[in-house]
Amino acid sequence: MIKQTLRALAHGSRNVLVPNVTKVRQLHSMPAKLSKAYDHDGKTKVSIFNTETDLGLMVTGYSQYGFRLNNDMVLIGPITVFPRSVLSWNVNSFEDINEESLSLFPTLEPKIDVLIIGIGDQSPPPALSKRIVQFMKKYKINVEVLRTEQACATFNFLNAESRMVACALIPPLHLSYNENDILQTKLRQKELYEAE
C-alpha cells in the first residue's frame, strides 16, 4: 500500500489512496515559562565585577612598578590585598618570601581560607611552592603560588564570591602585550591630542 501511494505521488496522480487512520495522537503544548534571567525585557545583563567597588577591592591593572585597584588607587611595589584593605608587602622578589614575610596572614581575624601569592612574571619554582604550602598548612590556610597575572585574576574571582581570601603580589619584571593593547594605547594618545 505504501509503495502504491509513493508511486502515485511520483507520477503526479491525484488519485492517491490514503489508508484509514484509526489512532490519532493528540499533542498538548504547555506555554514556555521564562527563566528569571529573562523575566523582564528579555536581555541578558553582563557585569564586569572588577569595576564594582561594592564587591570589595580588586586588582584591575599592574605594571613593573605596582598595581591599580578598582577604586582607582595606584600602589607602588609589592602589596597584600584583602577584601576591604590593602597593605605594602616588604619583599623585593620571590626569593624574599619566607616565614617572616608570611607571618601576617596566620594572625588575621577573621581567618582567611585562601592565600594567593603572585611572584611576578616567572613560573613558581616547586621548592618555593612546597616551602610556602608547608608553612601555611600549620595554620590551615590554603595557598596558591602563581604568576602575578594569574594571581590577580584568581583573587578577583574569589573575592567576588565573598570568600575569605588574601593576595600577596609582586610586580612582574616584564610585561607581555598584544595587538589590542597597542591599539588601545594609540586611541588613548589620539584622544589626548584632539582639540575640543
Salt bridges, closest charged atoms under 4 A:
ASP121 OD2 - HIS174 ND1 3.05
